[in-house]
Amino acid sequence: MSNVASLPEQRETLMEQSVSNAAPEIAILIPCFNEELTIGDVIEQFRRELPRARIYVFDNNSTDRTAERARETGGILLREKRRGKGYVVQSMFREINADIYVMVDGDGTYPAPSVHALLEPVLSHEADMVVGSRLNSASKSQFRLMNRLGNYMFLWLTRTIFHAHIEDMLSGYRVFSRSIVKQLPLLSGGFEIETELTIKALERGYRVIELPVDLASRPEGSHSKIRHFRDGLIITNMIFSLARDYKPLTVFGTIGLILILSGLIPGTLVISEFLRTGLVPRLPSAVLAVGLELSGLVVGMVGLVLHTVVRRFQELDLEIQHLGLQISGAQHGDTVGLRLPSRTGAREPGRPSVIAL
């Protein structure tokens, strides 16, 4: 009788073991535009490293044989007609279902063997996004001078505004958990997509880790699609737009403070002359000073109100994430889905630090 009574418990134990031992489904996402020379090698390299993973190539209206080469080497070809890497990433995240996502450029500059190190923190539920950092001190990356200067400028802006220690914000080599792929809202259409990914992930409380990777130079005949001046302005605009949306008190408070300080210049002259003569002969200066001071106060108050609204929406977003993870955990019959994204993380010996705001 005791054996019969324990059968349901044995079945439950076996089911839990099968769920826990099931290998996660990994999708390798490769956005491509005119990468005929390299896409085949990229697919073959990642197939050797992750033979059970599905490799998806998203062609962005290439005018060469990128699509044919992707098919020939066994990649699953999908198309995004809207021109721009951001649109491709939006389509990839929307259309592909998997447990873990690996995103890598199709230009052959990122090392496929590094994918195992990038996957490990996500597989062990220590991170929601892992970024392959090309600018880490341990990396041996081959950067063009203009690209390196641009990366450092954008890093300085982001660190100054968002107070986040980021090593490489524009890396195209990343690993994502399913939760971040399906819940992070992306609006960018171009090369600013990595900036949006990084800042929104941090601001919405996801755990982000950076690990060093070595960036190789492009093979002869392969050319970068980045237009430095135009795309640099777009990325800068994205940083300030996200600062406006996620750090309104910082942005509007700074503008308000500048207006108030500017109003002190004509205001000081008017007040000093009034104290000396009892007259206000410079009426335009007085009006300008009052206008600047009032404008500064109004802008500062707007920032304070928006800051309060943003904080409430952040709390609501975390509650929605919590509910979604609970539902996911209940559907899979485990407790992994009950993990909440954390804005901070303890640093263990020998482990990279979690980026926190």
Summary of the structure (lengths in Angstrom):
residues: 357
radius of gyration: 25.8
end to end distance: 58.1
largest distance: 107.1
contacts: 1095
relative contact order: 0.11
helix: 55%
strand: 10%
